[in-house]
Amino acid sequence: LLEEACSVLDMANVPDLFVKQNPQPNAYTMAMNGDKPFIVVHSSLLDLCDAAETQAILAHELGHLKCEHGIWLSLGNIASAGAR
């Protein structure tokens, strides 16, 4: 599912995917120092979703990577920390 979503979004590099045992449904994307991005999906979210819904979740997280939202979130956090 992840590789297919990467193909649809024209993303050559497929990030690592991890499943975390957690009772709270959630998914998120991270990249350490802008390198080696990965996606984490909680097991409870996977339990709630069928294959199409899971692929939509993965595509949503890939969209964050493709649009480099992590960079903007980091800059926002730095700016808000400096304003305190």
Secondary structure, DSSP 8 states (H G I E B T S, - for coil): -HHHHHHHTT-SS--EEEEE--SS--EEEEEETTEEEEEEEEHHHHHH--HHHHHHHHHHHHHHHHTTHHHHHHHHHHHHHHT-
